[in-house]
Amino acid sequence: MEAIHVYPTKDQEEAVIAFLEAMQVQFDKHEELPEYVLKGIETGREEIREGLYMTLEEFINRKRPGDL
């Protein structure tokens, strides 16, 4: 089975779905990311702009409570 990804506008979406249903083509419709995910991404971007981040190396080498 082949997979085809299309990115229709809102106006085109209805026509595409109608066509697929008329041709009895199985399809999955995926919505946009949930609002909380988009908000989390934006929060992360703001933190980066403010300098609130660490490199992977800093993360790996960080001192944890209880480390001697």
N, CA, C and O atoms as a Tripos MOL2 file, in Angstrom:
@<TRIPOS>MOLECULE
protein
  272   271    68     0     0
PROTEIN
NO_CHARGES

@<TRIPOS>ATOM
      1 N           0.8460   -1.1720    0.0000 N.3       1 MET1
      2 CA          0.0000    0.0000    0.0000 C.3       1 MET1
      3 C           0.8920    1.2350    0.0000 C.2       1 MET1
      4 O           1.8550    1.3140    0.7620 O.2       1 MET1
      5 N           0.5730    2.1770   -0.8400 N.am      2 GLU2
      6 CA          1.3190    3.4250   -0.9410 C.3       2 GLU2
      7 C           0.7240    4.4670   -0.0090 C.2       2 GLU2
      8 O          -0.4580    4.4090    0.3280 O.2       2 GLU2
      9 N           1.5380    5.4090    0.3990 N.am      3 ALA3
     10 CA          1.0750    6.5310    1.2160 C.3       3 ALA3
     11 C           1.3260    7.8150    0.4380 C.2       3 ALA3
     12 O           2.3940    8.0140   -0.1400 O.2       3 ALA3
     13 N           0.3260    8.6750    0.4350 N.am      4 ILE4
     14 CA          0.4370    9.9630   -0.2380 C.3       4 ILE4
     15 C           0.0750   11.0350    0.7730 C.2       4 ILE4
     16 O          -0.9840   10.9740    1.3980 O.2       4 ILE4
     17 N           0.9410   12.0080    0.9340 N.am      5 HIS5
     18 CA          0.6730   13.1160    1.8500 C.3       5 HIS5
     19 C           0.2460   14.3180    1.0170 C.2       5 HIS5
     20 O           0.9440   14.7130    0.0840 O.2       5 HIS5
     21 N          -0.8890   14.8920    1.3530 N.am      6 VAL6
     22 CA         -1.3510   16.0980    0.6730 C.3       6 VAL6
     23 C          -1.6150   17.1730    1.7160 C.2       6 VAL6
     24 O          -1.9180   16.8650    2.8690 O.2       6 VAL6
     25 N          -1.5010   18.4160    1.3180 N.am      7 TYR7
     26 CA         -1.6830   19.5390    2.2290 C.3       7 TYR7
     27 C          -2.6720   20.5320    1.6130 C.2       7 TYR7
     28 O          -2.2860   21.6140    1.1700 O.2       7 TYR7
     29 N          -3.9470   20.1510    1.5930 N.am      8 PRO8
     30 CA         -4.9430   21.0240    0.9630 C.3       8 PRO8
     31 C          -5.2860   22.2280    1.8330 C.2       8 PRO8
     32 O          -5.1170   22.2140    3.0520 O.2       8 PRO8
     33 N          -5.7710   23.2630    1.1660 N.am      9 THR9
     34 CA         -6.3210   24.3950    1.9010 C.3       9 THR9
     35 C          -7.6590   23.9380    2.4720 C.2       9 THR9
     36 O          -8.1390   22.8550    2.1380 O.2       9 THR9
     37 N          -8.2560   24.7470    3.3220 N.am     10 LYS10
     38 CA         -9.5630   24.3940    3.8860 C.3      10 LYS10
     39 C         -10.5820   24.1740    2.7720 C.2      10 LYS10
     40 O         -11.3840   23.2430    2.8410 O.2      10 LYS10
     41 N         -10.5550   25.0260    1.7430 N.am     11 ASP11
     42 CA        -11.4960   24.8890    0.6310 C.3      11 ASP11
     43 C         -11.2630   23.5880   -0.1350 C.2      11 ASP11
     44 O         -12.2210   22.9260   -0.5360 O.2      11 ASP11
     45 N         -10.0240   23.2250   -0.3360 N.am     12 GLN12
     46 CA         -9.6900   22.0160   -1.0810 C.3      12 GLN12
     47 C          -9.9620   20.7550   -0.2730 C.2      12 GLN12
     48 O         -10.2390   19.7020   -0.8480 O.2      12 GLN12
     49 N          -9.8890   20.8460    1.0400 N.am     13 GLU13
     50 CA        -10.0210   19.6740    1.9080 C.3      13 GLU13
     51 C         -11.3350   18.9350    1.6790 C.2      13 GLU13
     52 O         -11.3430   17.7090    1.5670 O.2      13 GLU13
     53 N         -12.4310   19.6570    1.6090 N.am     14 GLU14
     54 CA        -13.7330   19.0210    1.4070 C.3      14 GLU14
     55 C         -13.7650   18.2510    0.0960 C.2      14 GLU14
     56 O         -14.2800   17.1340    0.0470 O.2      14 GLU14
     57 N         -13.2190   18.8360   -0.9680 N.am     15 ALA15
     58 CA        -13.2140   18.1810   -2.2720 C.3      15 ALA15
     59 C         -12.3400   16.9300   -2.2560 C.2      15 ALA15
     60 O         -12.7110   15.9030   -2.8250 O.2      15 ALA15
     61 N         -11.1910   17.0130   -1.6100 N.am     16 VAL16
     62 CA        -10.2850   15.8610   -1.5330 C.3      16 VAL16
     63 C         -10.9540   14.7200   -0.7760 C.2      16 VAL16
     64 O         -10.9140   13.5720   -1.2190 O.2      16 VAL16
     65 N         -11.5670   15.0300    0.3630 N.am     17 ILE17
     66 CA        -12.2360   13.9990    1.1610 C.3      17 ILE17
     67 C         -13.3900   13.3910    0.3790 C.2      17 ILE17
     68 O         -13.5650   12.1720    0.3880 O.2      17 ILE17
     69 N         -14.1790   14.2170   -0.2950 N.am     18 ALA18
     70 CA        -15.3010   13.7110   -1.0960 C.3      18 ALA18
     71 C         -14.7960   12.7810   -2.1960 C.2      18 ALA18
     72 O         -15.3920   11.7330   -2.4450 O.2      18 ALA18
     73 N         -13.7050   13.1570   -2.8530 N.am     19 PHE19
     74 CA        -13.1310   12.3280   -3.9080 C.3      19 PHE19
     75 C         -12.6600   10.9830   -3.3600 C.2      19 PHE19
     76 O         -12.9620    9.9370   -3.9340 O.2      19 PHE19
     77 N         -11.9280   11.0100   -2.2610 N.am     20 LEU20
     78 CA        -11.4150    9.7660   -1.6770 C.3      20 LEU20
     79 C         -12.5550    8.8510   -1.2500 C.2      20 LEU20
     80 O         -12.4890    7.6390   -1.4560 O.2      20 LEU20
     81 N         -13.5920    9.4210   -0.6610 N.am     21 GLU21
     82 CA        -14.7430    8.6160   -0.2560 C.3      21 GLU21
     83 C         -15.4590    8.0410   -1.4710 C.2      21 GLU21
     84 O         -15.8630    6.8780   -1.4480 O.2      21 GLU21
     85 N         -15.6250    8.8320   -2.5360 N.am     22 ALA22
     86 CA        -16.2920    8.3580   -3.7500 C.3      22 ALA22
     87 C         -15.5110    7.2240   -4.4000 C.2      22 ALA22
     88 O         -16.0990    6.2970   -4.9580 O.2      22 ALA22
     89 N         -14.1880    7.3000   -4.3270 N.am     23 MET23
     90 CA        -13.3370    6.2560   -4.9070 C.3      23 MET23
     91 C         -13.1140    5.1020   -3.9360 C.2      23 MET23
     92 O         -12.4200    4.1390   -4.2620 O.2      23 MET23
     93 N         -13.6930    5.1960   -2.7590 N.am     24 GLN24
     94 CA        -13.5510    4.1910   -1.6990 C.3      24 GLN24
     95 C         -12.0800    3.9450   -1.3520 C.2      24 GLN24
     96 O         -11.6420    2.8070   -1.1820 O.2      24 GLN24
     97 N         -11.3390    5.0400   -1.2550 N.am     25 VAL25
     98 CA         -9.9330    4.9970   -0.8680 C.3      25 VAL25
     99 C          -9.8630    5.2180    0.6340 C.2      25 VAL25
    100 O         -10.4080    6.1940    1.1470 O.2      25 VAL25
    101 N          -9.1920    4.3110    1.3410 N.am     26 GLN26
    102 CA         -9.0280    4.4820    2.7840 C.3      26 GLN26
    103 C          -8.0460    5.6200    3.0400 C.2      26 GLN26
    104 O          -7.0480    5.7640    2.3340 O.2      26 GLN26
    105 N          -8.3400    6.4230    4.0570 N.am     27 PHE27
    106 CA         -7.4420    7.5230    4.3900 C.3      27 PHE27
    107 C          -7.5510    7.8500    5.8650 C.2      27 PHE27
    108 O          -8.5620    7.5740    6.5110 O.2      27 PHE27
    109 N          -6.4870    8.4420    6.3830 N.am     28 ASP28
    110 CA         -6.4480    8.9380    7.7570 C.3      28 ASP28
    111 C          -6.3180   10.4440    7.6790 C.2      28 ASP28
    112 O          -5.5900   10.9770    6.8410 O.2      28 ASP28
    113 N          -7.0220   11.1150    8.5510 N.am     29 LYS29
    114 CA         -6.9290   12.5700    8.6130 C.3      29 LYS29
    115 C          -6.2770   12.9310    9.9380 C.2      29 LYS29
    116 O          -6.7710   12.5610   11.0040 O.2      29 LYS29
    117 N          -5.1700   13.6510    9.8680 N.am     30 HIS30
    118 CA         -4.4680   14.0660   11.0760 C.3      30 HIS30
    119 C          -4.6570   15.5640   11.2600 C.2      30 HIS30
    120 O          -4.4630   16.3530   10.3360 O.2      30 HIS30
    121 N          -5.0310   15.9250   12.4540 N.am     31 GLU31
    122 CA         -5.2520   17.3310   12.7770 C.3      31 GLU31
    123 C          -3.9300   18.0020   13.1250 C.2      31 GLU31
    124 O          -2.8880   17.3510   13.2040 O.2      31 GLU31
    125 N          -3.9900   19.2940   13.3290 N.am     32 GLU32
    126 CA         -2.8390   20.0610   13.7870 C.3      32 GLU32
    127 C          -2.4240   19.5630   15.1710 C.2      32 GLU32
    128 O          -3.1560   18.8080   15.8120 O.2      32 GLU32
    129 N          -1.2740   19.9810   15.6140 N.am     33 LEU33
    130 CA         -0.8380   19.6370   16.9630 C.3      33 LEU33
    131 C          -1.7920   20.2490   17.9750 C.2      33 LEU33
    132 O          -2.3390   21.3250   17.7340 O.2      33 LEU33
    133 N          -2.0000   19.5780   19.1080 N.am     34 PRO34
    134 CA         -2.8760   20.1380   20.1460 C.3      34 PRO34
    135 C          -2.3380   21.4740   20.6550 C.2      34 PRO34
    136 O          -1.1350   21.7310   20.6090 O.2      34 PRO34
    137 N          -3.2380   22.3070   21.1340 N.am     35 GLU35
    138 CA         -2.8780   23.6490   21.6020 C.3      35 GLU35
    139 C          -1.8060   23.6090   22.6880 C.2      35 GLU35
    140 O          -0.9000   24.4420   22.6920 O.2      35 GLU35
    141 N          -1.9010   22.6340   23.6230 N.am     36 TYR36
    142 CA         -0.9150   22.5850   24.7060 C.3      36 TYR36
    143 C           0.4840   22.2730   24.1740 C.2      36 TYR36
    144 O           1.4760   22.7170   24.7510 O.2      36 TYR36
    145 N           0.5700   21.5260   23.0940 N.am     37 VAL37
    146 CA          1.8790   21.2290   22.5020 C.3      37 VAL37
    147 C           2.4490   22.4930   21.8550 C.2      37 VAL37
    148 O           3.6240   22.8130   22.0380 O.2      37 VAL37
    149 N           1.6190   23.2040   21.1060 N.am     38 LEU38
    150 CA          2.0710   24.4490   20.4800 C.3      38 LEU38
    151 C           2.5030   25.4650   21.5310 C.2      38 LEU38
    152 O           3.4850   26.1810   21.3390 O.2      38 LEU38
    153 N           1.7680   25.5300   22.6480 N.am     39 LYS39
    154 CA          2.1100   26.4540   23.7350 C.3      39 LYS39
    155 C           3.4580   26.0620   24.3550 C.2      39 LYS39
    156 O           4.2760   26.9310   24.6550 O.2      39 LYS39
    157 N           3.6890   24.7600   24.5460 N.am     40 GLY40
    158 CA          4.9590   24.2880   25.0940 C.3      40 GLY40
    159 C           6.1350   24.6060   24.1820 C.2      40 GLY40
    160 O           7.2160   24.9600   24.6540 O.2      40 GLY40
    161 N           5.9260   24.4800   22.8890 N.am     41 ILE41
    162 CA          6.9810   24.8130   21.9300 C.3      41 ILE41
    163 C           7.3150   26.2970   22.0210 C.2      41 ILE41
    164 O           8.4870   26.6740   22.0480 O.2      41 ILE41
    165 N           6.2830   27.1370   22.0680 N.am     42 GLU42
    166 CA          6.5150   28.5850   22.1560 C.3      42 GLU42
    167 C           7.2070   28.9540   23.4650 C.2      42 GLU42
    168 O           8.0860   29.8150   23.4760 O.2      42 GLU42
    169 N           6.8180   28.3110   24.5680 N.am     43 THR43
    170 CA          7.4690   28.5650   25.8550 C.3      43 THR43
    171 C           8.9530   28.2180   25.7710 C.2      43 THR43
    172 O           9.7980   28.9740   26.2520 O.2      43 THR43
    173 N           9.2670   27.0860   25.1650 N.am     44 GLY44
    174 CA         10.6600   26.6830   24.9990 C.3      44 GLY44
    175 C          11.4500   27.6730   24.1640 C.2      44 GLY44
    176 O          12.5990   27.9800   24.4810 O.2      44 GLY44
    177 N          10.8400   28.1720   23.1000 N.am     45 ARG45
    178 CA         11.5200   29.1590   22.2540 C.3      45 ARG45
    179 C          11.7930   30.4490   23.0250 C.2      45 ARG45
    180 O          12.8600   31.0470   22.8840 O.2      45 ARG45
    181 N          10.8300   30.8740   23.8360 N.am     46 GLU46
    182 CA         11.0210   32.0770   24.6540 C.3      46 GLU46
    183 C          12.1690   31.8790   25.6420 C.2      46 GLU46
    184 O          12.9840   32.7800   25.8360 O.2      46 GLU46
    185 N          12.2330   30.7000   26.2650 N.am     47 GLU47
    186 CA         13.3080   30.4160   27.2150 C.3      47 GLU47
    187 C          14.6680   30.4570   26.5220 C.2      47 GLU47
    188 O          15.6410   30.9510   27.0920 O.2      47 GLU47
    189 N          14.7390   29.9460   25.3100 N.am     48 ILE48
    190 CA         16.0020   29.9870   24.5600 C.3      48 ILE48
    191 C          16.3940   31.4250   24.2740 C.2      48 ILE48
    192 O          17.5570   31.7930   24.4440 O.2      48 ILE48
    193 N          15.4350   32.2520   23.8380 N.am     49 ARG49
    194 CA         15.7230   33.6690   23.5670 C.3      49 ARG49
    195 C          16.2340   34.3830   24.8190 C.2      49 ARG49
    196 O          17.0550   35.2950   24.7270 O.2      49 ARG49
    197 N          15.7430   33.9620   25.9930 N.am     50 GLU50
    198 CA         16.1480   34.5760   27.2580 C.3      50 GLU50
    199 C          17.4360   33.9640   27.8100 C.2      50 GLU50
    200 O          17.9150   34.3750   28.8670 O.2      50 GLU50
    201 N          17.9930   32.9900   27.1030 N.am     51 GLY51
    202 CA         19.2330   32.3700   27.5460 C.3      51 GLY51
    203 C          19.0460   31.2910   28.5980 C.2      51 GLY51
    204 O          20.0150   30.8840   29.2400 O.2      51 GLY51
    205 N          17.8330   30.8240   28.7860 N.am     52 LEU52
    206 CA         17.5470   29.7980   29.7990 C.3      52 LEU52
    207 C          17.6450   28.4050   29.1790 C.2      52 LEU52
    208 O          16.6390   27.7150   29.0120 O.2      52 LEU52
    209 N          18.8470   28.0100   28.8480 N.am     53 TYR53
    210 CA         19.0700   26.6960   28.2590 C.3      53 TYR53
    211 C          20.4620   26.2180   28.6220 C.2      53 TYR53
    212 O          21.2690   26.9880   29.1420 O.2      53 TYR53
    213 N          20.7500   24.9470   28.3500 N.am     54 MET54
    214 CA         22.0960   24.4130   28.5260 C.3      54 MET54
    215 C          22.3920   23.4960   27.3530 C.2      54 MET54
    216 O          21.4880   22.9260   26.7430 O.2      54 MET54
    217 N          23.6670   23.3670   27.0520 N.am     55 THR55
    218 CA         24.0760   22.4880   25.9670 C.3      55 THR55
    219 C          23.9480   21.0390   26.4240 C.2      55 THR55
    220 O          23.8020   20.7670   27.6160 O.2      55 THR55
    221 N          24.0030   20.1200   25.4790 N.am     56 LEU56
    222 CA         23.9580   18.7040   25.8240 C.3      56 LEU56
    223 C          25.1380   18.3470   26.7190 C.2      56 LEU56
    224 O          24.9840   17.5890   27.6760 O.2      56 LEU56
    225 N          26.3080   18.8850   26.4150 N.am     57 GLU57
    226 CA         27.4960   18.6130   27.2330 C.3      57 GLU57
    227 C          27.2960   19.1080   28.6660 C.2      57 GLU57
    228 O          27.6410   18.4070   29.6180 O.2      57 GLU57
    229 N          26.7390   20.3160   28.8230 N.am     58 GLU58
    230 CA         26.4560   20.8400   30.1610 C.3      58 GLU58
    231 C          25.4540   19.9460   30.8910 C.2      58 GLU58
    232 O          25.5940   19.6960   32.0880 O.2      58 GLU58
    233 N          24.4630   19.4750   30.1770 N.am     59 PHE59
    234 CA         23.4550   18.6030   30.7790 C.3      59 PHE59
    235 C          24.0770   17.2950   31.2640 C.2      59 PHE59
    236 O          23.7910   16.8380   32.3710 O.2      59 PHE59
    237 N          24.9190   16.7030   30.4390 N.am     60 ILE60
    238 CA         25.5620   15.4340   30.7870 C.3      60 ILE60
    239 C          26.4930   15.6060   31.9850 C.2      60 ILE60
    240 O          26.5520   14.7320   32.8500 O.2      60 ILE60
    241 N          27.2220   16.7250   32.0440 N.am     61 ASN61
    242 CA         28.2290   16.9460   33.0840 C.3      61 ASN61
    243 C          27.7100   17.6820   34.3090 C.2      61 ASN61
    244 O          28.4950   18.0030   35.2010 O.2      61 ASN61
    245 N          26.4330   17.9530   34.3800 N.am     62 ARG62
    246 CA         25.9000   18.7290   35.5150 C.3      62 ARG62
    247 C          26.0610   17.9550   36.8190 C.2      62 ARG62
    248 O          26.1000   16.7250   36.8310 O.2      62 ARG62
    249 N          26.1530   18.6930   37.8990 N.am     63 LYS63
    250 CA         26.2560   18.0690   39.2210 C.3      63 LYS63
    251 C          24.8520   17.8170   39.7330 C.2      63 LYS63
    252 O          23.9810   18.6840   39.6690 O.2      63 LYS63
    253 N          24.6520   16.6250   40.2370 N.am     64 ARG64
    254 CA         23.3530   16.2590   40.7930 C.3      64 ARG64
    255 C          23.4500   16.2110   42.3010 C.2      64 ARG64
    256 O          24.5260   15.9570   42.8430 O.2      64 ARG64
    257 N          22.3390   16.4520   42.9960 N.am     65 PRO65
    258 CA         22.3680   16.3310   44.4620 C.3      65 PRO65
    259 C          22.8910   14.9480   44.8650 C.2      65 PRO65
    260 O          22.4660   13.9340   44.3110 O.2      65 PRO65
    261 N          23.7890   14.9160   45.8060 N.am     66 GLY66
    262 CA         24.3490   13.6430   46.2630 C.3      66 GLY66
    263 C          25.6390   13.2620   45.5700 C.2      66 GLY66
    264 O          26.3230   12.3410   46.0140 O.2      66 GLY66
    265 N          25.9960   13.9590   44.4730 N.am     67 ASP67
    266 CA         27.2650   13.6780   43.7960 C.3      67 ASP67
    267 C          28.4080   14.2410   44.6300 C.2      67 ASP67
    268 O          28.2850   15.3170   45.2140 O.2      67 ASP67
    269 N          29.5050   13.5200   44.6840 N.am     68 LEU68
    270 CA         30.6830   13.9930   45.4220 C.3      68 LEU68
    271 C          31.7510   14.4580   44.4830 C.2      68 LEU68
    272 O          32.8150   14.8910   44.9240 O.2      68 LEU68
@<TRIPOS>BOND
     1     1     2 1
     2     2     3 1
     3     3     4 2
     4     3     5 am
     5     5     6 1
     6     6     7 1
     7     7     8 2
     8     7     9 am
     9     9    10 1
    10    10    11 1
    11    11    12 2
    12    11    13 am
    13    13    14 1
    14    14    15 1
    15    15    16 2
    16    15    17 am
    17    17    18 1
    18    18    19 1
    19    19    20 2
    20    19    21 am
    21    21    22 1
    22    22    23 1
    23    23    24 2
    24    23    25 am
    25    25    26 1
    26    26    27 1
    27    27    28 2
    28    27    29 am
    29    29    30 1
    30    30    31 1
    31    31    32 2
    32    31    33 am
    33    33    34 1
    34    34    35 1
    35    35    36 2
    36    35    37 am
    37    37    38 1
    38    38    39 1
    39    39    40 2
    40    39    41 am
    41    41    42 1
    42    42    43 1
    43    43    44 2
    44    43    45 am
    45    45    46 1
    46    46    47 1
    47    47    48 2
    48    47    49 am
    49    49    50 1
    50    50    51 1
    51    51    52 2
    52    51    53 am
    53    53    54 1
    54    54    55 1
    55    55    56 2
    56    55    57 am
    57    57    58 1
    58    58    59 1
    59    59    60 2
    60    59    61 am
    61    61    62 1
    62    62    63 1
    63    63    64 2
    64    63    65 am
    65    65    66 1
    66    66    67 1
    67    67    68 2
    68    67    69 am
    69    69    70 1
    70    70    71 1
    71    71    72 2
    72    71    73 am
    73    73    74 1
    74    74    75 1
    75    75    76 2
    76    75    77 am
    77    77    78 1
    78    78    79 1
    79    79    80 2
    80    79    81 am
    81    81    82 1
    82    82    83 1
    83    83    84 2
    84    83    85 am
    85    85    86 1
    86    86    87 1
    87    87    88 2
    88    87    89 am
    89    89    90 1
    90    90    91 1
    91    91    92 2
    92    91    93 am
    93    93    94 1
    94    94    95 1
    95    95    96 2
    96    95    97 am
    97    97    98 1
    98    98    99 1
    99    99   100 2
   100    99   101 am
   101   101   102 1
   102   102   103 1
   103   103   104 2
   104   103   105 am
   105   105   106 1
   106   106   107 1
   107   107   108 2
   108   107   109 am
   109   109   110 1
   110   110   111 1
   111   111   112 2
   112   111   113 am
   113   113   114 1
   114   114   115 1
   115   115   116 2
   116   115   117 am
   117   117   118 1
   118   118   119 1
   119   119   120 2
   120   119   121 am
   121   121   122 1
   122   122   123 1
   123   123   124 2
   124   123   125 am
   125   125   126 1
   126   126   127 1
   127   127   128 2
   128   127   129 am
   129   129   130 1
   130   130   131 1
   131   131   132 2
   132   131   133 am
   133   133   134 1
   134   134   135 1
   135   135   136 2
   136   135   137 am
   137   137   138 1
   138   138   139 1
   139   139   140 2
   140   139   141 am
   141   141   142 1
   142   142   143 1
   143   143   144 2
   144   143   145 am
   145   145   146 1
   146   146   147 1
   147   147   148 2
   148   147   149 am
   149   149   150 1
   150   150   151 1
   151   151   152 2
   152   151   153 am
   153   153   154 1
   154   154   155 1
   155   155   156 2
   156   155   157 am
   157   157   158 1
   158   158   159 1
   159   159   160 2
   160   159   161 am
   161   161   162 1
   162   162   163 1
   163   163   164 2
   164   163   165 am
   165   165   166 1
   166   166   167 1
   167   167   168 2
   168   167   169 am
   169   169   170 1
   170   170   171 1
   171   171   172 2
   172   171   173 am
   173   173   174 1
   174   174   175 1
   175   175   176 2
   176   175   177 am
   177   177   178 1
   178   178   179 1
   179   179   180 2
   180   179   181 am
   181   181   182 1
   182   182   183 1
   183   183   184 2
   184   183   185 am
   185   185   186 1
   186   186   187 1
   187   187   188 2
   188   187   189 am
   189   189   190 1
   190   190   191 1
   191   191   192 2
   192   191   193 am
   193   193   194 1
   194   194   195 1
   195   195   196 2
   196   195   197 am
   197   197   198 1
   198   198   199 1
   199   199   200 2
   200   199   201 am
   201   201   202 1
   202   202   203 1
   203   203   204 2
   204   203   205 am
   205   205   206 1
   206   206   207 1
   207   207   208 2
   208   207   209 am
   209   209   210 1
   210   210   211 1
   211   211   212 2
   212   211   213 am
   213   213   214 1
   214   214   215 1
   215   215   216 2
   216   215   217 am
   217   217   218 1
   218   218   219 1
   219   219   220 2
   220   219   221 am
   221   221   222 1
   222   222   223 1
   223   223   224 2
   224   223   225 am
   225   225   226 1
   226   226   227 1
   227   227   228 2
   228   227   229 am
   229   229   230 1
   230   230   231 1
   231   231   232 2
   232   231   233 am
   233   233   234 1
   234   234   235 1
   235   235   236 2
   236   235   237 am
   237   237   238 1
   238   238   239 1
   239   239   240 2
   240   239   241 am
   241   241   242 1
   242   242   243 1
   243   243   244 2
   244   243   245 am
   245   245   246 1
   246   246   247 1
   247   247   248 2
   248   247   249 am
   249   249   250 1
   250   250   251 1
   251   251   252 2
   252   251   253 am
   253   253   254 1
   254   254   255 1
   255   255   256 2
   256   255   257 am
   257   257   258 1
   258   258   259 1
   259   259   260 2
   260   259   261 am
   261   261   262 1
   262   262   263 1
   263   263   264 2
   264   263   265 am
   265   265   266 1
   266   266   267 1
   267   267   268 2
   268   267   269 am
   269   269   270 1
   270   270   271 1
   271   271   272 2
@<TRIPOS>SUBSTRUCTURE
     1 MET1         2 RESIDUE 1 A MET
     2 GLU2         6 RESIDUE 1 A GLU
     3 ALA3        10 RESIDUE 1 A ALA
     4 ILE4        14 RESIDUE 1 A ILE
     5 HIS5        18 RESIDUE 1 A HIS
     6 VAL6        22 RESIDUE 1 A VAL
     7 TYR7        26 RESIDUE 1 A TYR
     8 PRO8        30 RESIDUE 1 A PRO
     9 THR9        34 RESIDUE 1 A THR
    10 LYS10       38 RESIDUE 1 A LYS
    11 ASP11       42 RESIDUE 1 A ASP
    12 GLN12       46 RESIDUE 1 A GLN
    13 GLU13       50 RESIDUE 1 A GLU
    14 GLU14       54 RESIDUE 1 A GLU
    15 ALA15       58 RESIDUE 1 A ALA
    16 VAL16       62 RESIDUE 1 A VAL
    17 ILE17       66 RESIDUE 1 A ILE
    18 ALA18       70 RESIDUE 1 A ALA
    19 PHE19       74 RESIDUE 1 A PHE
    20 LEU20       78 RESIDUE 1 A LEU
    21 GLU21       82 RESIDUE 1 A GLU
    22 ALA22       86 RESIDUE 1 A ALA
    23 MET23       90 RESIDUE 1 A MET
    24 GLN24       94 RESIDUE 1 A GLN
    25 VAL25       98 RESIDUE 1 A VAL
    26 GLN26      102 RESIDUE 1 A GLN
    27 PHE27      106 RESIDUE 1 A PHE
    28 ASP28      110 RESIDUE 1 A ASP
    29 LYS29      114 RESIDUE 1 A LYS
    30 HIS30      118 RESIDUE 1 A HIS
    31 GLU31      122 RESIDUE 1 A GLU
    32 GLU32      126 RESIDUE 1 A GLU
    33 LEU33      130 RESIDUE 1 A LEU
    34 PRO34      134 RESIDUE 1 A PRO
    35 GLU35      138 RESIDUE 1 A GLU
    36 TYR36      142 RESIDUE 1 A TYR
    37 VAL37      146 RESIDUE 1 A VAL
    38 LEU38      150 RESIDUE 1 A LEU
    39 LYS39      154 RESIDUE 1 A LYS
    40 GLY40      158 RESIDUE 1 A GLY
    41 ILE41      162 RESIDUE 1 A ILE
    42 GLU42      166 RESIDUE 1 A GLU
    43 THR43      170 RESIDUE 1 A THR
    44 GLY44      174 RESIDUE 1 A GLY
    45 ARG45      178 RESIDUE 1 A ARG
    46 GLU46      182 RESIDUE 1 A GLU
    47 GLU47      186 RESIDUE 1 A GLU
    48 ILE48      190 RESIDUE 1 A ILE
    49 ARG49      194 RESIDUE 1 A ARG
    50 GLU50      198 RESIDUE 1 A GLU
    51 GLY51      202 RESIDUE 1 A GLY
    52 LEU52      206 RESIDUE 1 A LEU
    53 TYR53      210 RESIDUE 1 A TYR
    54 MET54      214 RESIDUE 1 A MET
    55 THR55      218 RESIDUE 1 A THR
    56 LEU56      222 RESIDUE 1 A LEU
    57 GLU57      226 RESIDUE 1 A GLU
    58 GLU58      230 RESIDUE 1 A GLU
    59 PHE59      234 RESIDUE 1 A PHE
    60 ILE60      238 RESIDUE 1 A ILE
    61 ASN61      242 RESIDUE 1 A ASN
    62 ARG62      246 RESIDUE 1 A ARG
    63 LYS63      250 RESIDUE 1 A LYS
    64 ARG64      254 RESIDUE 1 A ARG
    65 PRO65      258 RESIDUE 1 A PRO
    66 GLY66      262 RESIDUE 1 A GLY
    67 ASP67      266 RESIDUE 1 A ASP
    68 LEU68      270 RESIDUE 1 A LEU
